[in-house]
Amino acid sequence: MAKTQLGARVDEDVAELAKKRAADLGLSVGDYLARLVQDDASGLRARAVEAAARFLAEHQAVFDEAEQASRETRAA
């Protein structure tokens, strides 16, 4: 597949995060950005966010109980 070079200006902290995350995944920054764009365009990212929101909504009580138990342990 032919490659096209893009130029983008981002804040230094965003650039560093992109470099670190790409390295963590064993990707070049360009490949990492391509993956992000493809996931976004395909709806994969939106579906993942929706699934996470559903999970949290369904299990919020468990997280609340754990947080309350942690607070009580620290207070004791």
Secondary structure, DSSP 8 states (H G I E B T S, - for coil): -----------HHHHHHHHHHHHHTT--HHHHHHHHHHHHHHTHHHHHHHHHHHHHHHHHHHHHHHHHHHHHHHH-
